[in-house]
């Protein structure tokens, strides 16, 4: 679980004017910085400590597939800003954000390792994931870890392979697995894979005020990043905080309020487009124009059509009770965990 912030130096390749000093590094997109990524980073820090060198994570400003397939849109578990924040909590020394473009995409693995990792970024030991591949590959190429080891030996870079992370239930965690869980509405299972609740951040914009007429006014969110993944339609127990995720960590002044979020098209009222509407429990303030971060605790039910506004209002009352119960239980579990850790 990510708990501690560190002093991490972040380098954006497009702004770099220096060649970095020797380091131990790993490379990947690290979408979501899930527990599998955290496992690899833990191994990285051990190797860096053993070698007496800084630890470095090398990632990408945007998904490489967006360069290779211009029409493809990612469904991100974390925006770039969120990813930088999450990686800063892992205790690494450096983060390098590469500007992946067509020229970089055309580099072979050997040239990428030498020209970028070795010559620019100072990588002297490279930790790869158990199934990592990088560099341009020709059709039918079977290039893999043993080839990376050989290329590294040519240039004085040691290449080592990490081990997969397997959860207690036997699940092998991956970003694609987390995406599938969220797209199916399994936010609790996704949280176990991420090591924290999944969150979205957006600005509150004007809606149709339907919730207010039912006694449950909602904050209608417009996502800050249109590529951020949205969980399956339905009603969720959530917590709500004002501000960006990177500004909320360990801030005693920030309050997480219980709420319930509806993701869907409001079929009872003939809606025809998806909205993200959050009702904050026991709250009557004005949040229009504010940036809110919503964390998903559990899925209460699927979206459904109701015969009348009164029937919907009755269901919303039941939803609110279940949401508060779920959030309170999550808070109790978190407190017990913190007590066991002595914090």
Helices and strands as residue ranges (DSSP letters): E 9-12, G 13-15, E 23-27, H 35-51, E 54-60, H 64-68, H 80-88, E 94-98, H 102-105, H 109-111, I 112-118, E 123-128, H 145-155, E 158-161, H 175-183, H 187-194, E 199-205, H 210-213, E 219-223, E 234-242, G 245-247, E 257-264, G 267-269, E 275-280, E 291-301, H 309-340
